Amino acid sequence: MEMNSRKLTSALLSLLLSAGSISVLAPQSAEARDVTFQDFMKEAGCMPMGEKVDGAVKRLSTASGEDSGKAKWQEGLDSLKKLAAAGNVEAQLVLARVYKKGDFGVTANVEEAVKWMTAAAEAGNGFAQAMLSAYYWREAAVKDPEKALKWAEKSAAQDTGMGMLALGLINVTGIPAGAPADKQSFPQNPEKAVELFKKASAKGLYPADHMLAVIYANGMGAVKQDSDKAFEYALNGAIAGDSACATMVGKFMKSADAPPDKLKEALARYEKAVREPQKDMLTA
């Protein structure tokens, strides 16, 4: 279904910012969450941690929520802060997440989350740079879109997939979230956005496949509508486990003009993915 440019821009902005790969730093609430060390590592994408950082996080996780463990809990938090203040980027990233989510009995605090994510970004960490870009584009966009662009460019320059997603967001929307629709901070550049999303897709970031599928399904600016490409990227995202992409594939297969070879391609790729137990995918 065709969308006009303004509606498509709004849809793409909502899509990318809602994707887990570009989650912003602002916490949903100031409450604290009791999570296990294993849950923390799973949610954080098994971020690499040195032995000292790993030990501090384990002390936090095993002691949180227990009155008798307050000293141990405080020791873990103090150890993380000491390591982070000394320039340990891993500790800075862990603290940023802990304060973002309110993990291990630590009250969520956006200022502290941004503080430590900024420290990691300034140390050159591409992941932190991408997160800051998304934060300044969404949460503080009207105030500082220049920072959003700066951090996205720095992250993308390091060949960081999430940095490419963040920079693609800026190029595809031009308007920071919350800004009036008639006040573009940067010119839209769908062609550059597509280039960036393709690079992110090649790194396995399925939100980029979703973005590409939507852009090609509707066409945007100089990027012409291309049903074949839309199907290709939607299928990539669906096999990665994205439900919206799976819905797009389903609609395509039900359309009157869907060629048989596309059905065969979809089934073959789904069957191949099913045989790969490491993939957490949708059942075809």
N, C-alpha and C positions, 0 to 999 in steps of 0.2 A: 504494500500500500504506500502510495506517495505521501510524503510529508513536505510542508513548506520549510524554507531554510530556518526560520526562527524556531519552529516546533522541533525540528531535527536537532538544532543546537542545544535546546533545553533538554531533550531526551538523552543526548550523548553526554551532557554534563552530569545529569542525574545517574546515568549508567556507570560512568567511570568512577565517580566519587563514592558510589555505593559498593564498588568492587573491593573485596578484601585486600587486594594488592595495593590499593591506594587509600587505605583508611587514614583518617586524619588523627591528630593528636588529642583533640578535645575529648575528655571523658564523657560518657553518657550521664553519669551522676557522680556525686562526691562520696558514694558509699565504698566500703571495702569488700573485697571478695576473698573467700577462703578457697584456694585452689591447691591442688597437689603439685609437686615438682614436675611430675610426668605431664599433667595437664598443661602446665605453664610452658613446658618445652614444646608440646604439640601445637599449642596455639601460637607460639612465637616462631614456629617453623624450624624448631631445633636449632636456634641460633648458636653459633660456636661460642664456647666460653672456656676461658683458661681455668686451671685447677682452682685458683683462689676465688674467682668469680663463681664458679660452680659450687664451691663449698659455702660461700656466703648465701647464695640463693637457697641451697638445701637447708641451711640453718633457719632462714626466714620461713620456708615452707613447712618445716616440721614443727616449728614453735608457734606459728600463727594460730590464734584462737584459743590458746591454752594459757591460763593465768600463770601456771608454774613455769611456762617457757618464755615469759616476757624478756628476761635477761638475755636468753639465747636469741630471741627474735631481734632485740635491739642490737645485739652483737653482729648479727648478719647484716642488718641495715647499715650500721656504722661501717662495717667492712666494705660494703659496696660503695658507699659514699667516699670512703678514703681512697679506694682504688680509682673511682671515677675522677676525683679531684686531682689525682696524680697523673691523669691522662690516659687511663685504661679505657679504650673505646668500647670494649665489650661490656664493661661495667656501666658505662654511660648509656649504652643502648638498653641494658637490662633495667636500669633505674627509670629511663624514659618510659618503658613499657609498664613497669610496676606502678608508676604514678599516673599513667594514662588509664589503665584498667582498674587500679585500686586493688592490686593483687596482694595476697599474703597478709591481709589485715592492715595494709598501708592505705590510708585515705587517698582517693583519687585527687590529683592536683594538677591542673593543666599547666600552671606556671612552671612547676617543677619538671613536668614532662617535656615542655618546650626547652627549658634550660639545659637539660641533659642531652636532648636530641640535637640542640644547637651546638653543644660542645663536640659531639661526635661528628656532626656535619663539618664544623670548622677544622676538625682533625683530618677531613678528607674522606669520610665514610659515605659511599654512594647511596646506601639505603637510607641513612639519616637525612641526606640532602633531598632525596625524593619525598620523604615524609614531611619535611619542612615546607617543601614547595606546595604539596597538597594542602597543608595546614594554612599557609598564607593565602592560597588561592580561594579556599573555601571559608575558613573561619575569620580571617582577617583580610579578605580580598580587597575590600574597598580602601582599607588603610595602606596595604603594602603589596600590591600586585608585582612591584618590581622585585621584591625579595622572592616571590614565588618563581618568577622567571629566572632569577639568578641561580637559585638552588636547583631548579630543574635542569638548567643548562650545565651546571657543574656535574650533576649526577649523570646525565646523558653522555657527557664528554668522557666519562669513565666506562662507558659501555654498560651501564647499569640498566637492567630491564625496567625496573620501576621508575627510574629517572626518565626513560624514554616514554613511559606511560604518562608521567606528569607533564613532560614537555609537549607531548601530543595533545593532552587536555587543553593546554593553553592555546595551542595552534588551532584546535578544532572549534573552540568556543569563542575566544577573543574577549569574552565578557566574564569577569570574575563573579562567582556566586554572590548574590546579594546586591550586585550593582544594577542600576536601571538598564533596561535593554537597549536604550539609545546611547549609552555611554560605554563604548568599547575602549578598553585600555590598550589592546593590541589588535592589529588586523588579523582576521581569520586567514588561515593558510591550510585548507584541507589537504592539499597535496603533500605538504611537509608532515602534517599529522599522520597521514596514511603511511608515509615512509617510516616514521618513528614507530607506529603501531606494528608494522611488519617486522621490524627488528625486534621489538618486544615479543611478538608472537613466536619468532624463531628461537627465543630463549625459553619458551614454554609458558609464558604468562597469558593464560586464556582470556582475561578481560580484554586484551588487545584483539583477540580473535572476535570477540563479541562486538567491539567497537567497529572493526573492519566490516563485519557482516552487516551491521546496521547502515554504515556509510555506503557500501556498495549496493545494498538493497534499495536505497532511496536516491543515491547520487547526491553530491554536495559540492557546490562551486565548480571547480575545474575537474573534479573527480566524477566521471560519468557513471551512471547506473550500470551495473554489471551483475546479472543474476548468477552467472557461473561462479564468479569470485565470492559473491555473497554466500552462496551455498557452500563453497570450499571452506570459508572461515567459520561459518556457523557449524559445520560438521566438526571442524577442529575443536571448537569450544564445547560442543556437545559431548564429544568423546572424552574431553578433559573433565566433564562433570558439570558443565554449566547448563542449568535447566532452561534458561531463556533461549540459549542457542539450540537446545534440543527441540524446543517449541518451534523455532524458525525452520529447522530441518523438517519437522513433521508437516508444517504448513506447505513447505515447498513440495514435498513428496505427494501431497494431496491435490496440488494444483493440476489443472488440466494439461498444462504444457510441460510437465515434468518428464524428461526423457528417461527411458528404461535404463540407460547406462548410468545415470545418476543414482537410481535406486540400487543398482548392483554395486556401485562404488560405496554408497553409504553402508549397505549390509556387510560388504567385505571388510570395511574398516572397523565397524562395530564388532564383528566376529573376531578380528585380529586383537582388538583391545580386550575383549572378554577373555582371551587366552593368555593375557598378560596379567597375572595376579597382583602385581605391584600397583596396577592402576585402580584407583577408586572411581569407577565410572558408572554411568547410568546403564541399566539393563536394556539392551536393544529391544 
